[in-house]
Each structure stands twice: as structure tokens, then as C-alpha cells.
Amino acid sequence: MKTVKVGVLGIGNVATGTYKTLQLNREKIQKSTGVDIVISKILNRRPDVDRGIDVDPGVYVQDVNLILDDPEIDIVVELIGGIEPATEYMAKALANGKHVVTANKAALAVNGKMLQNLAMENKVMLRFEASVGGGIPVINAITTALRSNDFDEILGIVNGTTNYILTQMTDNGSDYDSVLKDAQEKGFAERDPSGDVEGHDVANKLSVLMSLVFGADIPPSDIPTQGITSVSKVDINYATQFGCKIKLIAAARKVGDTVECEVQPTLIPLTHPIASVNNEFNAIFITGNAVDDVMFYGKGAGPLPTGSAVMGDIIDIACAIDKGSAFDMQPVLRYDSELTFAGEGVNQYYVRLSVEDKPGILGKISSTFGNFGISIESMMQPKHSEIVPLLFIIHETKRSVLDDALADLVANNYVKSVDSVMKVVK
Ligand SMILES: NC(=O)c1ccc[n+]([C@@H]2O[C@H](COP(=O)([O-])OP(=O)(O)OC[C@H]3O[C@@H](n4cnc5c(N)ncnc54)[C@H](OP(=O)(O)O)[C@@H]3O)[C@@H](O)[C@H]2O)c1
């Protein structure tokens, strides 16, 4: 039986999950592939820490070059995370003729093009199924079974931490700070949760997805991004009255020759399949011109679900190595479209204002919106007191036009404050 040797960089959550997945199903994998996959070296910078796995201590190395320069290692699996030194290590592995598997959306979103080119120059594979949607095989599906499609739209819940927080706030009326603390205690949120709650993790994943789905090269720094830190229980309750839930949504769509995209807390109608995706689960909803709507659903994080996706990539490459055709497998990142980037584009919005309860105010707000070409779909005035909330769902407009109209309302004292603005998906 052919042996394929793997070197793993890092031994945290995903690396231990990958190791355990191989241990759990080693026999089944050998039987179904005819290949013996062996993790021969693991970069472990703190070998004295108990990693909760049964590993021969001789497998651990502390010098990364003992893996990157090892002529016997066929596949390098990068699971240390972050942009550097992960990119440097992957680049060296590819340059040394090794196939690379990674779960690192941050490094891919910024350096994917360079790494993909390096893989092609050196006739090796760069695979990254676990980088978007954890255990959900969405990348494989887009680049194999769905490749005949021209895609129009992506809508995704791709961050388990924020989806857990919003679900708990919606279903149990919990407030943001206490749910975040609970999520940290349960291990769904990191000690420094800023990358998740400020939406940057989602922007990285959307950047990778847009390359796969549209062939578009849009770095995460260009994606208009807003996290969930300003989402309040008040808005969650009002969203329910409009028949919606608030979810942190990665959205991108093709409009003519352009791509529009954004990462934002968004009101989703309860009838939309993505509204029922709760807690740490993820879902990616894609519309293709042949397949129509497809939704992928599952665990977007966690050692074993993510380890399952990493192992899938390793097995694919190992089988191809066995057949002597590893480079015949299609590279999956592509930046080949002529589409131009149009930013946020036009959307429907939910707007919550505080106004004084005086006659004629509503008329002034409506005519200001009218002056900016904004039309109102529905309006709600929940309760009467001296300062009252006014809620609007407005028809499609550019966010910058809406912001100008809201600034005008405040400047003219028609409105005390603009309390919330959120995108609405119909
Ligand atoms: N966690 C998930 O569910 C999940 C899901 C999808 C994708 N991912 C991606 O998978 C990757 C790994 O995530 P994770 O959750 O497994 O992270 P993690 O638990 O923090 O593990 C990272 C590992 O890398 C090691 N490491 C970090 N920097 C290093 C360096 N410079 N040199 C040597 N070792 C280094 C750490 O060592 P120490 O243990 O000694 O600190 C740790 O063992 C990330 O790119 C992440 O975005 C994670």
C-alpha cells in the first residue's frame, strides 16, 4: 500500500481534530483509498503541553524547517492560523514542491493569489475546504458538482460565534455582554472575540467565496463590513414585529458587470431558509443559473467537523499522488472574471429613529426621504411617550443616499437621533 506522509503545522483545535479524525477512521480510509496516510511530523512549539491526543513524542518538532525541508513529506497541513508566519510557511512548502492544505481564511483572503500562483508554478495543490464553513463541504461543491453554473448570489451565515450570540439574544432575550461571556465559557467564542464580533472573520470568508463563485479578486479590506456589537435587544424585538430575524450575513451578488457585497447584521424574513439557521450552525445559500437555489448547512467550526474537512483535502491529494496525477486536480481559487467591484450597491433598509411626539413630524420625515428619492415600504410607531421610536422599512437605495437623508433629518431637528440602520433581505 502506498504511504503518503503528512507534516502538520500547529497542534491546536483543528490540528487535534484532524489527527483524531484520521485515528478514528484510519482503517476505513485505507480500505476505500488503498493509501496509508501517516502524520509523520507535527510542529509543536510547546511540546510539554497536554494536547489530549495520543501521539508518539518523536513526531513533535519545534523547528518548522524539519517539516518544510523534509524530502519524505508530501503534504504540509497549515493549522497555526493568522496571516504570518502561516503565509511564509505555506509559500516555502509550495516552493519545495509540497502540496498544501490549510483552514486559514485570513491568510488566503490576503495572499490566496500569490499562494495559488506558487502552487501552479511548482505543480502542486493548494486546498482549503475547511477555511469556509468548517465541516460543510461548500468549496468542493462549488468547484466540482456546481461548476457548470454561472452564479448570481451568495448569502451566508459563516461565523458560528456571532450566530450563537444573536440566536441567544433572539430566543432567550439575553443581552449581548452576558451571551458573549457565556459563549466564551462554552468555547464558542475566543478570549479576544473582536475578529468574530466585528465581522472581519466573515469578510475573510466572503472574499474567499467571491473568488470561487464569481472569480472576483476582492480583498477583505475592501468589503463594507459591520459586526454585531451594535445590535440591540430592542432591534431584535422590532425585527420580529416585521416578521424577521437579525443575522450577521455575508452577501454578494452579481449586478450586470459588477459585484456588490457587504457583511452586515441583516433583517431576514422568517420564511427565508437562512432564518432558521441557529446557534453555532452555519449555512451558505447560493443561487446558480442552472441549479437555482442551493443551501449548505452544518457545523461551521469545532475540532472534528473542521478536521473532517481537512482530512477530505488530504485524502483527495493522497489518492491523486497514488495515481501519479496530483497536479491534474483543478486549482480552486480563481481570479479570472472581468467583473468590477461596486461596493455595497443598493439594498432595502430598516431604520429606527427617535422623534419628538409632535404633529407634522411624520410628514417632514416622509418628504425628506422623498427629496432624496427614498420611498418607504412600511412604517411602525410602537408606543406613545414624549420621545417616540419610529421604524421604517425603506425600498432599495444606496446606503450613502440614506445616510445623507438621515443626516438632513437630524440637522433640521425633525429627528432626535438615528438609533439603528440595518439591511433587509426579502
Ligand atoms: N477552530 C475552528 O473551529 C476553525 C474552523 C475553521 C477554520 N479554522 C482555522 O483553522 C486554523 C487553526 O485554528 P485553531 O482553532 O485550531 O487555532 P488554535 O487552537 O489557536 O491552534 C493554533 C495552533 O498553532 C500553534 N501556533 C500558532 N502560532 C504558531 C507559530 N508561530 N509557530 C508554531 N506554532 C504556532 C499554536 O500553538 P500553541 O498551542 O502552543 O499556542 C496552536 O497549537 C485557523 O486558521 C482558523 O481560522 C478554525
PDBQT file of the ligand as one rigid body, heavy atoms in Angstrom, charges set to zero:
ROOT
HETATM    1  N1  LIG A 501     -11.421  26.423  15.393  1.00  0.00    +0.000 N 
HETATM    2  C1  LIG A 501     -12.233  26.196  14.405  1.00  0.00    +0.000 C 
HETATM    3  O1  LIG A 501     -13.328  25.640  14.594  1.00  0.00    +0.000 OA
HETATM    4  C2  LIG A 501     -11.865  26.567  12.987  1.00  0.00    +0.000 A 
HETATM    5  C3  LIG A 501     -12.797  26.368  11.956  1.00  0.00    +0.000 A 
HETATM    6  C4  LIG A 501     -12.406  26.661  10.640  1.00  0.00    +0.000 A 
HETATM    7  C5  LIG A 501     -11.157  27.154  10.378  1.00  0.00    +0.000 A 
HETATM    8  N2  LIG A 501     -10.290  27.384  11.417  1.00  0.00    +0.000 N 
HETATM    9  C6  LIG A 501      -8.957  27.878  11.095  1.00  0.00    +0.000 C 
HETATM   10  O2  LIG A 501      -8.016  26.869  11.434  1.00  0.00    +0.000 OA
HETATM   11  C7  LIG A 501      -6.780  27.441  11.833  1.00  0.00    +0.000 C 
HETATM   12  C8  LIG A 501      -6.407  26.930  13.208  1.00  0.00    +0.000 C 
HETATM   13  O3  LIG A 501      -7.409  27.295  14.127  1.00  0.00    +0.000 OA
HETATM   14  P1  LIG A 501      -7.483  26.651  15.596  1.00  0.00    +0.000 P 
HETATM   15  O4  LIG A 501      -8.836  26.976  16.109  1.00  0.00    +0.000 OA
HETATM   16  O5  LIG A 501      -7.041  25.242  15.533  1.00  0.00    +0.000 OA
HETATM   17  O6  LIG A 501      -6.422  27.555  16.346  1.00  0.00    +0.000 OA
HETATM   18  P2  LIG A 501      -5.681  27.226  17.741  1.00  0.00    +0.000 P 
HETATM   19  O7  LIG A 501      -6.482  26.285  18.540  1.00  0.00    +0.000 OA
HETATM   20  O8  LIG A 501      -5.297  28.536  18.305  1.00  0.00    +0.000 OA
HETATM   21  O9  LIG A 501      -4.364  26.454  17.259  1.00  0.00    +0.000 OA
HETATM   22  C9  LIG A 501      -3.275  27.081  16.647  1.00  0.00    +0.000 C 
HETATM   23  C10 LIG A 501      -2.058  26.221  16.868  1.00  0.00    +0.000 C 
HETATM   24  O10 LIG A 501      -0.970  26.777  16.166  1.00  0.00    +0.000 OA
HETATM   25  C11 LIG A 501       0.118  26.970  17.061  1.00  0.00    +0.000 C 
HETATM   26  N3  LIG A 501       0.863  28.143  16.621  1.00  0.00    +0.000 N 
HETATM   27  C12 LIG A 501       0.404  29.405  16.484  1.00  0.00    +0.000 A 
HETATM   28  N4  LIG A 501       1.362  30.210  16.021  1.00  0.00    +0.000 NA
HETATM   29  C13 LIG A 501       2.472  29.436  15.867  1.00  0.00    +0.000 A 
HETATM   30  C14 LIG A 501       3.776  29.684  15.435  1.00  0.00    +0.000 A 
HETATM   31  N5  LIG A 501       4.173  30.899  15.044  1.00  0.00    +0.000 N 
HETATM   32  N6  LIG A 501       4.650  28.648  15.405  1.00  0.00    +0.000 NA
HETATM   33  C15 LIG A 501       4.265  27.431  15.795  1.00  0.00    +0.000 A 
HETATM   34  N7  LIG A 501       3.020  27.120  16.219  1.00  0.00    +0.000 NA
HETATM   35  C16 LIG A 501       2.134  28.124  16.244  1.00  0.00    +0.000 A 
HETATM   36  C17 LIG A 501      -0.494  27.120  18.435  1.00  0.00    +0.000 C 
HETATM   37  O11 LIG A 501       0.465  26.752  19.389  1.00  0.00    +0.000 OA
HETATM   38  P3  LIG A 501       0.174  26.780  20.975  1.00  0.00    +0.000 P 
HETATM   39  O12 LIG A 501      -0.914  25.785  21.209  1.00  0.00    +0.000 OA
HETATM   40  O13 LIG A 501       1.449  26.384  21.574  1.00  0.00    +0.000 OA
HETATM   41  O14 LIG A 501      -0.254  28.170  21.286  1.00  0.00    +0.000 OA
HETATM   42  C18 LIG A 501      -1.641  26.119  18.328  1.00  0.00    +0.000 C 
HETATM   43  O15 LIG A 501      -1.187  24.822  18.584  1.00  0.00    +0.000 OA
HETATM   44  C19 LIG A 501      -7.009  28.955  11.783  1.00  0.00    +0.000 C 
HETATM   45  O16 LIG A 501      -6.585  29.435  10.526  1.00  0.00    +0.000 OA
HETATM   46  C20 LIG A 501      -8.515  29.092  11.898  1.00  0.00    +0.000 C 
HETATM   47  O17 LIG A 501      -9.020  30.269  11.308  1.00  0.00    +0.000 OA
HETATM   48  C21 LIG A 501     -10.623  27.099  12.706  1.00  0.00    +0.000 A 
ENDROOT
TORSDOF 0
